Amino acid sequence: LNLRSFVMGSSNEDMPMSGSSNERATTRYVFGAKGDFAALGLDVKWDGYYQHGLTETTERLTPTWNAARLTLATDAVVNPANGQIVCRSTLTAPTNGCVPLNRFGVGVASQAALNYVLGTPLRTQEFKQDVAAINFRTNSVEGWAGPISLAVGAEWRKEVMTGAVEDQYTSGWKYGNYRVTKGEYTVAEAYVEALVPIFKGLDFNGAARYTNYSTSGGVTTWKAGFTYTPMDDITFRASASRDIRAANMSELYDSGTARSNSVNINGVSTAFVQNLQGNPNVQPEVADGFGVGVVVKPSFLPGFAASIDYYDIKVEGVISFVNAQNVADYCNINKVQAYCNNLKYVNGVLNTIDLFYANLNSTTAKGLDVEASYRLNLEDLSWGMKGDLTLRAMATHYIENVTDDG
């Protein structure tokens, strides 16, 4: 028939199903102390602690195949010298260790061939965290409308991530292809909080915190709010705040989370490997929020409480990444060279698209939070039961929830 090639499909029944066997061990030590003292006419309570935490992970795949070895083992021929079936590559490199793999059928693959194509990629990672904090509190400061409560404190934190993986397990496997994420940062911060009675029923509560990140510098956050209770049945509340979220270790230092994908380039679906990486230059997200609400606890209905709160929040510099299709479009359609640099070609064929975390989006959210609860003492029902029954209902109405990617 002069047949020189054909197409074959295989479920690889002779190969074990791929999976993982991960272990995580965490050790934590905490030392703390607390006490009180008098100074400047104030009664002060204090507490402090030091904590050391260590988490060690072992990530190991169950046997999975190496793509290059599978290709070599599948390409089997008859050795003209002795008539034995060997890998074609062995004819020119007799010591390359390749063992021919029979993929025609079930239960036909030799153990030696499976041992050659299969492996168990392994990565170890270590996460360390050290935290020290001290706090001071007093409610003996005399104000014009009652005692003022004050709290001040400071905290220091260091986080370190490291690990190891053999070079042979960094690429070329069906699964795994591990890389080690390494990095560290320190955080130092100090804060002050106050609860100040303005007049009977009206209280001001405020807080300010300065935080310095070794990766992104210093930032100040704050909160200011009022609560007003004209009678026991009802409380009005309002607050405004500036908040931040700093990048986590993965967003800063991830060495690359790879997965197969495809993008449309000039109308053609093109396969590639997507590689999402950390960015140590990422800055904290910054949010400005405002809220106003009311809480009702009617005296004529003991155990019942309800609240409704309006919120308005805007977040700038949301930490995210431009997806692969947009990277391809921004390069090929919009001709943005910065995104073209993220497309990596091998011999003219798209191989990898690098993605990086960055401060990209802004988000605006406005809405209403509604909550109602009713707590009943079962003994009051004369059912011979003890304890409390609590019913609670919560709902959120989104007035606006918009993400702007620019």
N, C-alpha and C positions, 0 to 999 in steps of 0.2 A: 504493500500500500504506500510505501515511501513516506510514512507518517513521521514527521520530525518534531512535532510539538502537540500538546493538548492542554486543556484547562481542567484542573481538578479542584474540588472543594473538600475541606476536611474539618471535622469538629475536634480534631486532636484528642480523640478519646483516650489514647495511650498516655497522655500527659495529665498530671494531677491538676485539679482546679486551683487557680491562683487565689491566694488569700494572705492574711497577715497575722502575725502573733506578736503583739506589742505588750511591753511591760513598763509600768511606771511606779517608781518608789519615791515617796516624799517624806522628808524629815524636817521637823520644825522645832526650834527651841525658842522659848519666850521667857524673859526675865522682866518683872515689873514691880513697881512699888508705888505706894500712895500714902498721903498723910495730910496734915494741916498745920498751919502756923498763923500767927498774928503779926501784922506789920502795918505801920502807918495808920493804925486804928482800924484795920480791916481784918476780918476773919477769912483766911484764904485756904482753900483745899487744892491739893496738887496730886497729880499722878503722872507716871512716866513708865516707859517700857523699851526694851530692846528685843528685836526678833531676828532670828536667822532662819531662813528656809532654803532647802535644797531639794530639787526634783531631778531625778535621773531617769531618762527614758531609753528604752531599747526597742527600736522598730525593726522587725525582721519579717521579710516576706516568706511565705511558704514557697516551695519550688516554682519558679516561673522561668520562661525561656529568654535566652539572649538572642536578639534578632540576627546578629552576624553569624553566630555559631549555628543557628537554625538554618540559615541560608546555605552555609557550607555543608552541613550534615545532610540536607535534603538533596543537594547536587551530587548524587552518587552515580558512579560509572563502574564498568568492569575494567579491572587492571589488566592490560594486555600481557603483562609479564607472567601472571600466575592465575588469571581467571577469577580472582576474588573481587567482590564488590567493595569499593573504597570511595572515599570522598575525592571528587575531581581535584580539589586543591592539594591532596596528598601526593598526587603524581608529580607535582613540581616542588612540593615542600614535604618530604616524607616524615619529618619530625614535628609537624604542626599539631599533632594530637587529635585531629578530627576523626570522628567515628560516624560512619554512614547511618542515617536514620530512615527506617522503613515507615512511610506514612500511608501505605496502601493497605488499609484494613484496620482491624481492632485486635489488640493483643499481639502485634507483630513487631513492635519496637523493642530493641534489645535494651537491657539495663545500662550497658556501657554507653549507648547512644544517648539515652536520656540523661545520664550523668554528665555527658559532654555539653548538651544544649541547655540544661537546667542549672539554676543557681538560686541562692537565697540572699538577695541584697539586704544589707544591714546598715543601720545608722544608729549612733548613740548621741544623745543630746543631754546637756546639763544646764539647768536653770537655777541661778542663785539670787536670793533677795535678802538684803539687810535693811532693817528699818529701825530708827530710833525716834522717839517722840516724847514730849513733855507738855503738860497742860496745867494751867492755873485758873481757878474759878472763885468768884466771890459774889455774894448778893447782899453785902452789907454796906454798899455805897449809898448814902442817903441822898435822895433826889427830892425835887419840889412836890412830887405827887406820889412818892413811895420809894422803896428800895430799888436801886439800879443793879442789875445783874451784869457782871463782866466776865469774859473768858479770854485768855490769851494763850498762845502756845506756838510750838515750832516742831517741825518734823524733817528728818533726813532719810532719804531712801536711795539705795543703789541696787540696780538690777544688771545681771550679767548672764549672757547666753553663749554657750560654746558647745563643741561636739566633735565627732570624728566619723569619717566614712572612707572606706578603701577606694582607691582610684577606679578599680574595676567595676564598682557599683554606681558610678556617677552618671553613666549613660549606656544606652544600647539594650536595655531590658524592656520586656513587655510592660512591667510595672516596676516601681521603685525609682531607679535613676536618682538616687538621693544626693542632695547637696547639704552642706552644713551651714546653718545660720549662726553667725557669730556677731556679737556686739554688746555694748554696755552703755548705760547712762546713769547719771545721778540727778537727784531732785532735792532741793532744799527749799523749805517754805516756812512762812510765819503768818499767823492770823490773829485777828481780834474780833470778838463778837460782843454785842451789847443788847440788853432788853431794858428799855427806858419807859417808865410810865409818864405819859404826857398830862393826862388828867384822868379822873375816875372813868374807867371803861375803855380808855384809848391808850394803846401801847405802841411804841416804836421798837422794831427789831432790825438790827443791822449787822453786817459782817463785812470784813475786807480781808483778803489774803494775797500775799505776794509769793509767787512761785518761780524758782529759777531752775530751768532744765539745762543740763550740760550740752544738750543737742540743739536747742532752739532759743536759749536765752530766757530772760525774765518776762513775766506777765502778771498783771494785777486783775483779780476778780473781786466782785463785790455783790452785795445784796442789801436792799433797803425795803422795809415793809411796815405796814400799819395794820393793827387789828382794833376793831371798835365793837364793844359789847354794850349797847345802851340798856339791855335787859338780859336776864338769864336765857331767854328763849331764842335770841338771835345774835349772830356775830357777823360783822362785815370785815373783809380782809382785802388787802391790795399789796402788791409787791412788784419790784423791778430788779433785774439782776444782769450782771455780765458774767458769763461762764465760758469755760474752755474745755476742750478735750485734746490732750496731746497724743501724738502717734504712739502706737504700741510697738513692741519689739519686732513683730512681723512687718509692719508698715515701714519701719525704719531700716531693718537689716535683712529681710528675707532674701536668701541667696538665689531663689528662683523656684517657683512652683510651676512645673511644666505639665501640659496636657495637650493632646492632639486636638486639632480644630480645623476649620476651613473658612476661608473668606472668599468673597466675590471680587475678583480683579478683572476689570474690563469685560465683564459679563461671563467670566469663567470661574467656576468653583475650584479653588486652589487649596490643597491640604498643606498644613504646616504645623509646627510645634509652638504653642503659646507659652511664653515664659514670663510670669508675673514676678517682679522683683521689688524689694524695699528701696526706700529713698531716704538717706540720712538727713536730707535737707528739708524734709516735710515740717511745716510749722503747725502749731496747734489750731484746731478749729475754734472759732470765736462765735458765741451766741449771745444775743441781747433778747431778754425776755420780759414780758409784762403780763401780769395777771390780776384779776379782780373777781371777788366772789362773795357768797353769803352762805352761812351755815345756820340751819334752823333746828332747834331742839324744843319743841312745844311742851310747856309744862302740863298741858291738858292731855298729852299722850306720852306718858313715861316710856322710855326705851326706844322712842322713834327719833331719828335724826336724818336730815337731808341737806344736801349742799349742791350748789351750782357755781361753776367757775368758768370765766372766760380767760383764754390765754392767747397771747400773740408773741410768737418766737421767730427770730430770724437768725440763721446760722450762715456765716461766711467762711469760705475756705474749707469746705467739707472735704475730708481726705477720701479720695477715690482714685480710679484710674480710667483712662480712655480705653474702651474695649478694642479688640483686634480689628473688627470691621471698620470702625471709625478711623483707626490709625492708617489702615490701607487707603481709605477714601481721602483722608486729609493729605496723604502723600500723592496718590495717583490723580485725584480730581482737583484738589486745591493747591497742589504743588508746594506743600509746606515741608521744607527740607528737614526740619527737626523730627518730623514723623517718618520721613523716608529713612533716616538713620536707624530707626527701630526695625526696619525690614531687612533681614539677613538672608542673602542668597548664596547658594553653593552651586558652582558650575551653571549659573544662570537660572537656577530653580529656587523658588522660595523655600527656605528651610525653617526659619524661626522668626517670630515677631516678638520683640521685647516690649513688655508693658511695665510701667513704673507708677508707684503711688505718688500722688501730688495733691496740692490744695486746688481743687478744681471748681466745685459747685457751690452755689448758694441755695439755701432752703428756707422757705417761709411757711409757717404753719399757724393757722388761726382756728379756734374752735371752742366748743363748750364741753366741759366735763360735768356730768350729772351723777350723783350718787345718793342712794337712800338705803337706810338700814333700820331694822326693828329687832330689838333684843327683848326676849320674854323669859322670865323665871318660871320654869315648868311647875314649881311647887305652887304657884299662884293658881294653876288650873285645877288643883285638887284631883289630879289623875294618879297620884301615888308615885310620881316621877320626880327626880331631882336633877338639877343642872339648869343650863340656859339654852334656849333655842335662839339662834341669830339668823335672820334673813337679810340678804344684801343684794342690791341691784345696782349696776353701773352701766353707763352709756357715754359714748363720745360722739359729738356731732362735729364733723370737719367742715368748717366754713371755707377754708382755703388750705391746700396742702400742695405746694408747688416746689419743684426742684428745677433750677436754672443752671444748665451746663455751659452757658456762655456761647 
